[in-house]
Amino acid sequence: MPHIDLSHFPVELNEAERERLASDLTSVIVEHFGTYEGAVSIALHPVPPEAWDERVVGPLIAAQEPRLIKAPAYRPV
């Protein structure tokens, strides 16, 4: 605890970039949730742009709108 599940358009990240992303996200979570680095897990889920609405906007954004702490600038379907 806690676990971050990050959906995103496909992007090429080398190992150093992945490590930096993990470190940056972990630092923010540790600070705000009062936990320790070893408790944090992070998963990356690349989603093709043509599948974004079906796989992300509908089930993960629009359907969970009350739980969002930051909504996208575009209007979910």
mmCIF file of the N, C-alpha and C atoms, coordinates in Angstrom:
data_MODEL
# 
_entry.id   MODEL 
# 
loop_
_atom_site.group_PDB 
_atom_site.id 
_atom_site.type_symbol 
_atom_site.label_atom_id 
_atom_site.label_alt_id 
_atom_site.label_comp_id 
_atom_site.label_asym_id 
_atom_site.label_entity_id 
_atom_site.label_seq_id 
_atom_site.pdbx_PDB_ins_code 
_atom_site.Cartn_x 
_atom_site.Cartn_y 
_atom_site.Cartn_z 
_atom_site.occupancy 
_atom_site.B_iso_or_equiv 
_atom_site.pdbx_formal_charge 
_atom_site.auth_seq_id 
_atom_site.auth_comp_id 
_atom_site.auth_asym_id 
_atom_site.auth_atom_id 
_atom_site.pdbx_PDB_model_num 
ATOM 1   N N  . MET A 1 1  ? 0.867   -1.165 0.000   1.00 0.00 ? 1  MET A N  1 
ATOM 2   C CA . MET A 1 1  ? 0.000   0.000  0.000   1.00 0.00 ? 1  MET A CA 1 
ATOM 3   C C  . MET A 1 1  ? 0.904   1.215  0.000   1.00 0.00 ? 1  MET A C  1 
ATOM 4   N N  . PRO A 1 2  ? 0.693   2.138  -0.794  1.00 0.00 ? 2  PRO A N  1 
ATOM 5   C CA . PRO A 1 2  ? -0.284  2.271  -1.865  1.00 0.00 ? 2  PRO A CA 1 
ATOM 6   C C  . PRO A 1 2  ? 0.242   1.780  -3.211  1.00 0.00 ? 2  PRO A C  1 
ATOM 7   N N  . HIS A 1 3  ? -0.696  1.605  -4.140  1.00 0.00 ? 3  HIS A N  1 
ATOM 8   C CA . HIS A 1 3  ? -0.369  1.139  -5.490  1.00 0.00 ? 3  HIS A CA 1 
ATOM 9   C C  . HIS A 1 3  ? -0.860  2.168  -6.497  1.00 0.00 ? 3  HIS A C  1 
ATOM 10  N N  . ILE A 1 4  ? -0.013  2.527  -7.457  1.00 0.00 ? 4  ILE A N  1 
ATOM 11  C CA . ILE A 1 4  ? -0.375  3.441  -8.541  1.00 0.00 ? 4  ILE A CA 1 
ATOM 12  C C  . ILE A 1 4  ? -0.500  2.622  -9.817  1.00 0.00 ? 4  ILE A C  1 
ATOM 13  N N  . ASP A 1 5  ? -1.602  2.804  -10.521 1.00 0.00 ? 5  ASP A N  1 
ATOM 14  C CA . ASP A 1 5  ? -1.852  2.124  -11.787 1.00 0.00 ? 5  ASP A CA 1 
ATOM 15  C C  . ASP A 1 5  ? -2.011  3.213  -12.839 1.00 0.00 ? 5  ASP A C  1 
ATOM 16  N N  . LEU A 1 6  ? -0.977  3.465  -13.624 1.00 0.00 ? 6  LEU A N  1 
ATOM 17  C CA . LEU A 1 6  ? -0.925  4.612  -14.524 1.00 0.00 ? 6  LEU A CA 1 
ATOM 18  C C  . LEU A 1 6  ? -1.168  4.209  -15.974 1.00 0.00 ? 6  LEU A C  1 
ATOM 19  N N  . SER A 1 7  ? -2.314  4.631  -16.511 1.00 0.00 ? 7  SER A N  1 
ATOM 20  C CA . SER A 1 7  ? -2.630  4.419  -17.921 1.00 0.00 ? 7  SER A CA 1 
ATOM 21  C C  . SER A 1 7  ? -2.113  5.615  -18.706 1.00 0.00 ? 7  SER A C  1 
ATOM 22  N N  . HIS A 1 8  ? -1.554  5.353  -19.883 1.00 0.00 ? 8  HIS A N  1 
ATOM 23  C CA . HIS A 1 8  ? -0.950  6.430  -20.676 1.00 0.00 ? 8  HIS A CA 1 
ATOM 24  C C  . HIS A 1 8  ? -0.844  5.994  -22.123 1.00 0.00 ? 8  HIS A C  1 
ATOM 25  N N  . PHE A 1 9  ? -0.695  6.972  -23.032 1.00 0.00 ? 9  PHE A N  1 
ATOM 26  C CA . PHE A 1 9  ? -0.406  6.630  -24.423 1.00 0.00 ? 9  PHE A CA 1 
ATOM 27  C C  . PHE A 1 9  ? 0.975   5.988  -24.455 1.00 0.00 ? 9  PHE A C  1 
ATOM 28  N N  . PRO A 1 10 ? 1.216   5.064  -25.369 1.00 0.00 ? 10 PRO A N  1 
ATOM 29  C CA . PRO A 1 10 ? 2.526   4.424  -25.458 1.00 0.00 ? 10 PRO A CA 1 
ATOM 30  C C  . PRO A 1 10 ? 3.648   5.450  -25.634 1.00 0.00 ? 10 PRO A C  1 
ATOM 31  N N  . VAL A 1 11 ? 4.690   5.267  -24.880 1.00 0.00 ? 11 VAL A N  1 
ATOM 32  C CA . VAL A 1 11 ? 5.867   6.127  -24.945 1.00 0.00 ? 11 VAL A CA 1 
ATOM 33  C C  . VAL A 1 11 ? 7.087   5.248  -24.656 1.00 0.00 ? 11 VAL A C  1 
ATOM 34  N N  . GLU A 1 12 ? 8.166   5.521  -25.347 1.00 0.00 ? 12 GLU A N  1 
ATOM 35  C CA . GLU A 1 12 ? 9.397   4.764  -25.126 1.00 0.00 ? 12 GLU A CA 1 
ATOM 36  C C  . GLU A 1 12 ? 10.170  5.385  -23.966 1.00 0.00 ? 12 GLU A C  1 
ATOM 37  N N  . LEU A 1 13 ? 10.302  4.652  -22.886 1.00 0.00 ? 13 LEU A N  1 
ATOM 38  C CA . LEU A 1 13 ? 11.112  5.091  -21.748 1.00 0.00 ? 13 LEU A CA 1 
ATOM 39  C C  . LEU A 1 13 ? 12.272  4.119  -21.597 1.00 0.00 ? 13 LEU A C  1 
ATOM 40  N N  . ASN A 1 14 ? 13.482  4.664  -21.531 1.00 0.00 ? 14 ASN A N  1 
ATOM 41  C CA . ASN A 1 14 ? 14.609  3.774  -21.278 1.00 0.00 ? 14 ASN A CA 1 
ATOM 42  C C  . ASN A 1 14 ? 14.648  3.459  -19.781 1.00 0.00 ? 14 ASN A C  1 
ATOM 43  N N  . GLU A 1 15 ? 15.545  2.604  -19.389 1.00 0.00 ? 15 GLU A N  1 
ATOM 44  C CA . GLU A 1 15 ? 15.591  2.163  -17.992 1.00 0.00 ? 15 GLU A CA 1 
ATOM 45  C C  . GLU A 1 15 ? 15.814  3.325  -17.031 1.00 0.00 ? 15 GLU A C  1 
ATOM 46  N N  . ALA A 1 16 ? 16.686  4.252  -17.378 1.00 0.00 ? 16 ALA A N  1 
ATOM 47  C CA . ALA A 1 16 ? 16.948  5.411  -16.512 1.00 0.00 ? 16 ALA A CA 1 
ATOM 48  C C  . ALA A 1 16 ? 15.699  6.280  -16.371 1.00 0.00 ? 16 ALA A C  1 
ATOM 49  N N  . GLU A 1 17 ? 14.962  6.462  -17.459 1.00 0.00 ? 17 GLU A N  1 
ATOM 50  C CA . GLU A 1 17 ? 13.733  7.260  -17.399 1.00 0.00 ? 17 GLU A CA 1 
ATOM 51  C C  . GLU A 1 17 ? 12.663  6.570  -16.559 1.00 0.00 ? 17 GLU A C  1 
ATOM 52  N N  . ARG A 1 18 ? 12.551  5.263  -16.699 1.00 0.00 ? 18 ARG A N  1 
ATOM 53  C CA . ARG A 1 18 ? 11.585  4.498  -15.887 1.00 0.00 ? 18 ARG A CA 1 
ATOM 54  C C  . ARG A 1 18 ? 11.947  4.593  -14.401 1.00 0.00 ? 18 ARG A C  1 
ATOM 55  N N  . GLU A 1 19 ? 13.234  4.470  -14.100 1.00 0.00 ? 19 GLU A N  1 
ATOM 56  C CA . GLU A 1 19 ? 13.677  4.571  -12.709 1.00 0.00 ? 19 GLU A CA 1 
ATOM 57  C C  . GLU A 1 19 ? 13.403  5.959  -12.143 1.00 0.00 ? 19 GLU A C  1 
ATOM 58  N N  . ARG A 1 20 ? 13.637  6.996  -12.937 1.00 0.00 ? 20 ARG A N  1 
ATOM 59  C CA . ARG A 1 20 ? 13.381  8.363  -12.470 1.00 0.00 ? 20 ARG A CA 1 
ATOM 60  C C  . ARG A 1 20 ? 11.892  8.587  -12.256 1.00 0.00 ? 20 ARG A C  1 
ATOM 61  N N  . LEU A 1 21 ? 11.066  8.114  -13.175 1.00 0.00 ? 21 LEU A N  1 
ATOM 62  C CA . LEU A 1 21 ? 9.618   8.228  -13.017 1.00 0.00 ? 21 LEU A CA 1 
ATOM 63  C C  . LEU A 1 21 ? 9.170   7.516  -11.745 1.00 0.00 ? 21 LEU A C  1 
ATOM 64  N N  . ALA A 1 22 ? 9.644   6.303  -11.533 1.00 0.00 ? 22 ALA A N  1 
ATOM 65  C CA . ALA A 1 22 ? 9.287   5.548  -10.334 1.00 0.00 ? 22 ALA A CA 1 
ATOM 66  C C  . ALA A 1 22 ? 9.739   6.276  -9.072  1.00 0.00 ? 22 ALA A C  1 
ATOM 67  N N  . SER A 1 23 ? 10.939  6.812  -9.092  1.00 0.00 ? 23 SER A N  1 
ATOM 68  C CA . SER A 1 23 ? 11.464  7.538  -7.938  1.00 0.00 ? 23 SER A CA 1 
ATOM 69  C C  . SER A 1 23 ? 10.651  8.793  -7.647  1.00 0.00 ? 23 SER A C  1 
ATOM 70  N N  . ASP A 1 24 ? 10.333  9.558  -8.699  1.00 0.00 ? 24 ASP A N  1 
ATOM 71  C CA . ASP A 1 24 ? 9.557   10.791 -8.518  1.00 0.00 ? 24 ASP A CA 1 
ATOM 72  C C  . ASP A 1 24 ? 8.162   10.495 -7.976  1.00 0.00 ? 24 ASP A C  1 
ATOM 73  N N  . LEU A 1 25 ? 7.474   9.526  -8.576  1.00 0.00 ? 25 LEU A N  1 
ATOM 74  C CA . LEU A 1 25 ? 6.134   9.181  -8.103  1.00 0.00 ? 25 LEU A CA 1 
ATOM 75  C C  . LEU A 1 25 ? 6.178   8.640  -6.675  1.00 0.00 ? 25 LEU A C  1 
ATOM 76  N N  . THR A 1 26 ? 7.158   7.806  -6.395  1.00 0.00 ? 26 THR A N  1 
ATOM 77  C CA . THR A 1 26 ? 7.294   7.244  -5.052  1.00 0.00 ? 26 THR A CA 1 
ATOM 78  C C  . THR A 1 26 ? 7.509   8.338  -4.019  1.00 0.00 ? 26 THR A C  1 
ATOM 79  N N  . SER A 1 27 ? 8.342   9.308  -4.314  1.00 0.00 ? 27 SER A N  1 
ATOM 80  C CA . SER A 1 27 ? 8.597   10.412 -3.375  1.00 0.00 ? 27 SER A CA 1 
ATOM 81  C C  . SER A 1 27 ? 7.325   11.169 -3.032  1.00 0.00 ? 27 SER A C  1 
ATOM 82  N N  . VAL A 1 28 ? 6.512   11.447 -4.036  1.00 0.00 ? 28 VAL A N  1 
ATOM 83  C CA . VAL A 1 28 ? 5.255   12.175 -3.804  1.00 0.00 ? 28 VAL A CA 1 
ATOM 84  C C  . VAL A 1 28 ? 4.311   11.341 -2.937  1.00 0.00 ? 28 VAL A C  1 
ATOM 85  N N  . ILE A 1 29 ? 4.198   10.063 -3.228  1.00 0.00 ? 29 ILE A N  1 
ATOM 86  C CA . ILE A 1 29 ? 3.304   9.194  -2.459  1.00 0.00 ? 29 ILE A CA 1 
ATOM 87  C C  . ILE A 1 29 ? 3.780   9.060  -1.017  1.00 0.00 ? 29 ILE A C  1 
ATOM 88  N N  . VAL A 1 30 ? 5.071   8.864  -0.824  1.00 0.00 ? 30 VAL A N  1 
ATOM 89  C CA . VAL A 1 30 ? 5.626   8.763  0.531   1.00 0.00 ? 30 VAL A CA 1 
ATOM 90  C C  . VAL A 1 30 ? 5.317   10.027 1.322   1.00 0.00 ? 30 VAL A C  1 
ATOM 91  N N  . GLU A 1 31 ? 5.508   11.185 0.706   1.00 0.00 ? 31 GLU A N  1 
ATOM 92  C CA . GLU A 1 31 ? 5.264   12.462 1.381   1.00 0.00 ? 31 GLU A CA 1 
ATOM 93  C C  . GLU A 1 31 ? 3.800   12.626 1.774   1.00 0.00 ? 31 GLU A C  1 
ATOM 94  N N  . HIS A 1 32 ? 2.888   12.338 0.869   1.00 0.00 ? 32 HIS A N  1 
ATOM 95  C CA . HIS A 1 32 ? 1.475   12.624 1.112   1.00 0.00 ? 32 HIS A CA 1 
ATOM 96  C C  . HIS A 1 32 ? 0.735   11.532 1.876   1.00 0.00 ? 32 HIS A C  1 
ATOM 97  N N  . PHE A 1 33 ? 1.216   10.301 1.836   1.00 0.00 ? 33 PHE A N  1 
ATOM 98  C CA . PHE A 1 33 ? 0.533   9.211  2.518   1.00 0.00 ? 33 PHE A CA 1 
ATOM 99  C C  . PHE A 1 33 ? 1.253   8.745  3.779   1.00 0.00 ? 33 PHE A C  1 
ATOM 100 N N  . GLY A 1 34 ? 2.397   9.348  4.072   1.00 0.00 ? 34 GLY A N  1 
ATOM 101 C CA . GLY A 1 34 ? 3.107   9.009  5.298   1.00 0.00 ? 34 GLY A CA 1 
ATOM 102 C C  . GLY A 1 34 ? 3.536   7.554  5.353   1.00 0.00 ? 34 GLY A C  1 
ATOM 103 N N  . THR A 1 35 ? 3.949   7.022  4.233   1.00 0.00 ? 35 THR A N  1 
ATOM 104 C CA . THR A 1 35 ? 4.383   5.636  4.177   1.00 0.00 ? 35 THR A CA 1 
ATOM 105 C C  . THR A 1 35 ? 5.875   5.593  3.857   1.00 0.00 ? 35 THR A C  1 
ATOM 106 N N  . TYR A 1 36 ? 6.398   4.445  3.519   1.00 0.00 ? 36 TYR A N  1 
ATOM 107 C CA . TYR A 1 36 ? 7.815   4.325  3.196   1.00 0.00 ? 36 TYR A CA 1 
ATOM 108 C C  . TYR A 1 36 ? 7.969   3.795  1.770   1.00 0.00 ? 36 TYR A C  1 
ATOM 109 N N  . GLU A 1 37 ? 9.126   4.028  1.171   1.00 0.00 ? 37 GLU A N  1 
ATOM 110 C CA . GLU A 1 37 ? 9.362   3.688  -0.234  1.00 0.00 ? 37 GLU A CA 1 
ATOM 111 C C  . GLU A 1 37 ? 9.051   2.234  -0.564  1.00 0.00 ? 37 GLU A C  1 
ATOM 112 N N  . GLY A 1 38 ? 9.412   1.329  0.320   1.00 0.00 ? 38 GLY A N  1 
ATOM 113 C CA . GLY A 1 38 ? 9.210   -0.092 0.059   1.00 0.00 ? 38 GLY A CA 1 
ATOM 114 C C  . GLY A 1 38 ? 7.755   -0.517 0.013   1.00 0.00 ? 38 GLY A C  1 
ATOM 115 N N  . ALA A 1 39 ? 6.857   0.333  0.468   1.00 0.00 ? 39 ALA A N  1 
ATOM 116 C CA . ALA A 1 39 ? 5.434   0.000  0.455   1.00 0.00 ? 39 ALA A CA 1 
ATOM 117 C C  . ALA A 1 39 ? 4.754   0.374  -0.856  1.00 0.00 ? 39 ALA A C  1 
ATOM 118 N N  . VAL A 1 40 ? 5.408   1.191  -1.658  1.00 0.00 ? 40 VAL A N  1 
ATOM 119 C CA . VAL A 1 40 ? 4.799   1.725  -2.881  1.00 0.00 ? 40 VAL A CA 1 
ATOM 120 C C  . VAL A 1 40 ? 5.059   0.784  -4.058  1.00 0.00 ? 40 VAL A C  1 
ATOM 121 N N  . SER A 1 41 ? 4.007   0.536  -4.843  1.00 0.00 ? 41 SER A N  1 
ATOM 122 C CA . SER A 1 41 ? 4.163   -0.202 -6.102  1.00 0.00 ? 41 SER A CA 1 
ATOM 123 C C  . SER A 1 41 ? 3.534   0.620  -7.218  1.00 0.00 ? 41 SER A C  1 
ATOM 124 N N  . ILE A 1 42 ? 4.086   0.480  -8.417  1.00 0.00 ? 42 ILE A N  1 
ATOM 125 C CA . ILE A 1 42 ? 3.645   1.282  -9.561  1.00 0.00 ? 42 ILE A CA 1 
ATOM 126 C C  . ILE A 1 42 ? 3.580   0.384  -10.791 1.00 0.00 ? 42 ILE A C  1 
ATOM 127 N N  . ALA A 1 43 ? 2.468   0.457  -11.509 1.00 0.00 ? 43 ALA A N  1 
ATOM 128 C CA . ALA A 1 43 ? 2.309   -0.278 -12.765 1.00 0.00 ? 43 ALA A CA 1 
ATOM 129 C C  . ALA A 1 43 ? 2.037   0.708  -13.890 1.00 0.00 ? 43 ALA A C  1 
ATOM 130 N N  . LEU A 1 44 ? 2.659   0.480  -15.037 1.00 0.00 ? 44 LEU A N  1 
ATOM 131 C CA . LEU A 1 44 ? 2.417   1.296  -16.222 1.00 0.00 ? 44 LEU A CA 1 
ATOM 132 C C  . LEU A 1 44 ? 1.576   0.495  -17.213 1.00 0.00 ? 44 LEU A C  1 
ATOM 133 N N  . HIS A 1 45 ? 0.544   1.139  -17.746 1.00 0.00 ? 45 HIS A N  1 
ATOM 134 C CA . HIS A 1 45 ? -0.344  0.494  -18.712 1.00 0.00 ? 45 HIS A CA 1 
ATOM 135 C C  . HIS A 1 45 ? -0.439  1.343  -19.969 1.00 0.00 ? 45 HIS A C  1 
ATOM 136 N N  . PRO A 1 46 ? 0.394   1.071  -20.973 1.00 0.00 ? 46 PRO A N  1 
ATOM 137 C CA . PRO A 1 46 ? 0.280   1.817  -22.225 1.00 0.00 ? 46 PRO A CA 1 
ATOM 138 C C  . PRO A 1 46 ? -1.009  1.432  -22.954 1.00 0.00 ? 46 PRO A C  1 
ATOM 139 N N  . VAL A 1 47 ? -1.727  2.453  -23.406 1.00 0.00 ? 47 VAL A N  1 
ATOM 140 C CA . VAL A 1 47 ? -2.992  2.254  -24.114 1.00 0.00 ? 47 VAL A CA 1 
ATOM 141 C C  . VAL A 1 47 ? -2.906  3.010  -25.439 1.00 0.00 ? 47 VAL A C  1 
ATOM 142 N N  . PRO A 1 48 ? -3.144  2.338  -26.556 1.00 0.00 ? 48 PRO A N  1 
ATOM 143 C CA . PRO A 1 48 ? -3.105  3.033  -27.843 1.00 0.00 ? 48 PRO A CA 1 
ATOM 144 C C  . PRO A 1 48 ? -4.152  4.146  -27.893 1.00 0.00 ? 48 PRO A C  1 
ATOM 145 N N  . PRO A 1 49 ? -3.844  5.259  -28.549 1.00 0.00 ? 49 PRO A N  1 
ATOM 146 C CA . PRO A 1 49 ? -4.795  6.376  -28.609 1.00 0.00 ? 49 PRO A CA 1 
ATOM 147 C C  . PRO A 1 49 ? -6.185  5.973  -29.096 1.00 0.00 ? 49 PRO A C  1 
ATOM 148 N N  . GLU A 1 50 ? -6.238  5.067  -30.070 1.00 0.00 ? 50 GLU A N  1 
ATOM 149 C CA . GLU A 1 50 ? -7.541  4.662  -30.602 1.00 0.00 ? 50 GLU A CA 1 
ATOM 150 C C  . GLU A 1 50 ? -8.365  3.842  -29.609 1.00 0.00 ? 50 GLU A C  1 
ATOM 151 N N  . ALA A 1 51 ? -7.759  3.332  -28.560 1.00 0.00 ? 51 ALA A N  1 
ATOM 152 C CA . ALA A 1 51 ? -8.468  2.551  -27.544 1.00 0.00 ? 51 ALA A CA 1 
ATOM 153 C C  . ALA A 1 51 ? -8.686  3.342  -26.253 1.00 0.00 ? 51 ALA A C  1 
ATOM 154 N N  . TRP A 1 52 ? -8.200  4.580  -26.198 1.00 0.00 ? 52 TRP A N  1 
ATOM 155 C CA . TRP A 1 52 ? -8.231  5.374  -24.966 1.00 0.00 ? 52 TRP A CA 1 
ATOM 156 C C  . TRP A 1 52 ? -9.645  5.539  -24.409 1.00 0.00 ? 52 TRP A C  1 
ATOM 157 N N  . ASP A 1 53 ? -10.586 5.951  -25.243 1.00 0.00 ? 53 ASP A N  1 
ATOM 158 C CA . ASP A 1 53 ? -11.954 6.172  -24.759 1.00 0.00 ? 53 ASP A CA 1 
ATOM 159 C C  . ASP A 1 53 ? -12.554 4.899  -24.177 1.00 0.00 ? 53 ASP A C  1 
ATOM 160 N N  . GLU A 1 54 ? -12.403 3.798  -24.892 1.00 0.00 ? 54 GLU A N  1 
ATOM 161 C CA . GLU A 1 54 ? -12.997 2.536  -24.463 1.00 0.00 ? 54 GLU A CA 1 
ATOM 162 C C  . GLU A 1 54 ? -12.339 1.970  -23.199 1.00 0.00 ? 54 GLU A C  1 
ATOM 163 N N  . ARG A 1 55 ? -11.023 2.014  -23.140 1.00 0.00 ? 55 ARG A N  1 
ATOM 164 C CA . ARG A 1 55 ? -10.298 1.377  -22.031 1.00 0.00 ? 55 ARG A CA 1 
ATOM 165 C C  . ARG A 1 55 ? -10.062 2.282  -20.823 1.00 0.00 ? 55 ARG A C  1 
ATOM 166 N N  . VAL A 1 56 ? -10.029 3.600  -21.051 1.00 0.00 ? 56 VAL A N  1 
ATOM 167 C CA . VAL A 1 56 ? -9.672  4.508  -19.958 1.00 0.00 ? 56 VAL A CA 1 
ATOM 168 C C  . VAL A 1 56 ? -10.779 5.508  -19.644 1.00 0.00 ? 56 VAL A C  1 
ATOM 169 N N  . VAL A 1 57 ? -11.195 6.286  -20.642 1.00 0.00 ? 57 VAL A N  1 
ATOM 170 C CA . VAL A 1 57 ? -12.163 7.354  -20.374 1.00 0.00 ? 57 VAL A CA 1 
ATOM 171 C C  . VAL A 1 57 ? -13.452 6.799  -19.791 1.00 0.00 ? 57 VAL A C  1 
ATOM 172 N N  . GLY A 1 58 ? -14.040 5.814  -20.438 1.00 0.00 ? 58 GLY A N  1 
ATOM 173 C CA . GLY A 1 58 ? -15.303 5.263  -19.945 1.00 0.00 ? 58 GLY A CA 1 
ATOM 174 C C  . GLY A 1 58 ? -15.189 4.623  -18.573 1.00 0.00 ? 58 GLY A C  1 
ATOM 175 N N  . PRO A 1 59 ? -14.401 3.550  -18.446 1.00 0.00 ? 59 PRO A N  1 
ATOM 176 C CA . PRO A 1 59 ? -14.374 2.822  -17.178 1.00 0.00 ? 59 PRO A CA 1 
ATOM 177 C C  . PRO A 1 59 ? -13.548 3.449  -16.058 1.00 0.00 ? 59 PRO A C  1 
ATOM 178 N N  . LEU A 1 60 ? -12.508 4.207  -16.384 1.00 0.00 ? 60 LEU A N  1 
ATOM 179 C CA . LEU A 1 60 ? -11.612 4.701  -15.335 1.00 0.00 ? 60 LEU A CA 1 
ATOM 180 C C  . LEU A 1 60 ? -11.776 6.178  -15.012 1.00 0.00 ? 60 LEU A C  1 
ATOM 181 N N  . ILE A 1 61 ? -12.357 6.944  -15.918 1.00 0.00 ? 61 ILE A N  1 
ATOM 182 C CA . ILE A 1 61 ? -12.531 8.378  -15.666 1.00 0.00 ? 61 ILE A CA 1 
ATOM 183 C C  . ILE A 1 61 ? -14.003 8.702  -15.454 1.00 0.00 ? 61 ILE A C  1 
ATOM 184 N N  . ALA A 1 62 ? -14.819 8.522  -16.495 1.00 0.00 ? 62 ALA A N  1 
ATOM 185 C CA . ALA A 1 62 ? -16.235 8.885  -16.396 1.00 0.00 ? 62 ALA A CA 1 
ATOM 186 C C  . ALA A 1 62 ? -16.954 8.087  -15.309 1.00 0.00 ? 62 ALA A C  1 
ATOM 187 N N  . ALA A 1 63 ? -16.704 6.791  -15.244 1.00 0.00 ? 63 ALA A N  1 
ATOM 188 C CA . ALA A 1 63 ? -17.397 5.943  -14.273 1.00 0.00 ? 63 ALA A CA 1 
ATOM 189 C C  . ALA A 1 63 ? -16.945 6.185  -12.836 1.00 0.00 ? 63 ALA A C  1 
ATOM 190 N N  . GLN A 1 64 ? -15.801 6.802  -12.667 1.00 0.00 ? 64 GLN A N  1 
ATOM 191 C CA . GLN A 1 64 ? -15.272 7.031  -11.319 1.00 0.00 ? 64 GLN A CA 1 
ATOM 192 C C  . GLN A 1 64 ? -15.105 8.514  -11.020 1.00 0.00 ? 64 GLN A C  1 
ATOM 193 N N  . GLU A 1 65 ? -15.852 9.343  -11.722 1.00 0.00 ? 65 GLU A N  1 
ATOM 194 C CA . GLU A 1 65 ? -15.706 10.791 -11.593 1.00 0.00 ? 65 GLU A CA 1 
ATOM 195 C C  . GLU A 1 65 ? -15.755 11.293 -10.147 1.00 0.00 ? 65 GLU A C  1 
ATOM 196 N N  . PRO A 1 66 ? -16.630 10.778 -9.288  1.00 0.00 ? 66 PRO A N  1 
ATOM 197 C CA . PRO A 1 66 ? -16.660 11.276 -7.907  1.00 0.00 ? 66 PRO A CA 1 
ATOM 198 C C  . PRO A 1 66 ? -15.355 11.031 -7.130  1.00 0.00 ? 66 PRO A C  1 
ATOM 199 N N  . ARG A 1 67 ? -14.572 10.047 -7.557  1.00 0.00 ? 67 ARG A N  1 
ATOM 200 C CA . ARG A 1 67 ? -13.333 9.719  -6.851  1.00 0.00 ? 67 ARG A CA 1 
ATOM 201 C C  . ARG A 1 67 ? -12.109 10.422 -7.408  1.00 0.00 ? 67 ARG A C  1 
ATOM 202 N N  . LEU A 1 68 ? -12.243 11.075 -8.567  1.00 0.00 ? 68 LEU A N  1 
ATOM 203 C CA . LEU A 1 68 ? -11.090 11.747 -9.178  1.00 0.00 ? 68 LEU A CA 1 
ATOM 204 C C  . LEU A 1 68 ? -10.631 12.917 -8.310  1.00 0.00 ? 68 LEU A C  1 
ATOM 205 N N  . ILE A 1 69 ? -9.341  13.048 -8.113  1.00 0.00 ? 69 ILE A N  1 
ATOM 206 C CA . ILE A 1 69 ? -8.825  14.239 -7.427  1.00 0.00 ? 69 ILE A CA 1 
ATOM 207 C C  . ILE A 1 69 ? -8.329  15.259 -8.441  1.00 0.00 ? 69 ILE A C  1 
ATOM 208 N N  . LYS A 1 70 ? -8.229  14.849 -9.703  1.00 0.00 ? 70 LYS A N  1 
ATOM 209 C CA . LYS A 1 70 ? -7.941  15.751 -10.817 1.00 0.00 ? 70 LYS A CA 1 
ATOM 210 C C  . LYS A 1 70 ? -8.577  15.160 -12.060 1.00 0.00 ? 70 LYS A C  1 
ATOM 211 N N  . ALA A 1 71 ? -9.466  15.922 -12.663 1.00 0.00 ? 71 ALA A N  1 
ATOM 212 C CA . ALA A 1 71 ? -10.129 15.484 -13.890 1.00 0.00 ? 71 ALA A CA 1 
ATOM 213 C C  . ALA A 1 71 ? -9.363  16.015 -15.096 1.00 0.00 ? 71 ALA A C  1 
ATOM 214 N N  . PRO A 1 72 ? -9.492  15.344 -16.244 1.00 0.00 ? 72 PRO A N  1 
ATOM 215 C CA . PRO A 1 72 ? -8.833  15.852 -17.443 1.00 0.00 ? 72 PRO A CA 1 
ATOM 216 C C  . PRO A 1 72 ? -9.514  17.121 -17.933 1.00 0.00 ? 72 PRO A C  1 
ATOM 217 N N  . ALA A 1 73 ? -8.799  17.897 -18.728 1.00 0.00 ? 73 ALA A N  1 
ATOM 218 C CA . ALA A 1 73 ? -9.362  19.129 -19.284 1.00 0.00 ? 73 ALA A CA 1 
ATOM 219 C C  . ALA A 1 73 ? -10.410 18.827 -20.346 1.00 0.00 ? 73 ALA A C  1 
ATOM 220 N N  . TYR A 1 74 ? -10.327 17.644 -20.975 1.00 0.00 ? 74 TYR A N  1 
ATOM 221 C CA . TYR A 1 74 ? -11.348 17.265 -21.950 1.00 0.00 ? 74 TYR A CA 1 
ATOM 222 C C  . TYR A 1 74 ? -12.536 16.659 -21.220 1.00 0.00 ? 74 TYR A C  1 
ATOM 223 N N  . ARG A 1 75 ? -13.669 16.681 -21.860 1.00 0.00 ? 75 ARG A N  1 
ATOM 224 C CA . ARG A 1 75 ? -14.898 16.184 -21.244 1.00 0.00 ? 75 ARG A CA 1 
ATOM 225 C C  . ARG A 1 75 ? -15.015 14.680 -21.463 1.00 0.00 ? 75 ARG A C  1 
ATOM 226 N N  . PRO A 1 76 ? -15.042 13.877 -20.396 1.00 0.00 ? 76 PRO A N  1 
ATOM 227 C CA . PRO A 1 76 ? -15.229 12.433 -20.559 1.00 0.00 ? 76 PRO A CA 1 
ATOM 228 C C  . PRO A 1 76 ? -16.576 12.131 -21.215 1.00 0.00 ? 76 PRO A C  1 
ATOM 229 N N  . VAL A 1 77 ? -16.609 11.060 -21.997 1.00 0.00 ? 77 VAL A N  1 
ATOM 230 C CA . VAL A 1 77 ? -17.861 10.651 -22.653 1.00 0.00 ? 77 VAL A CA 1 
ATOM 231 C C  . VAL A 1 77 ? -18.850 10.107 -21.656 1.00 0.00 ? 77 VAL A C  1 
# 
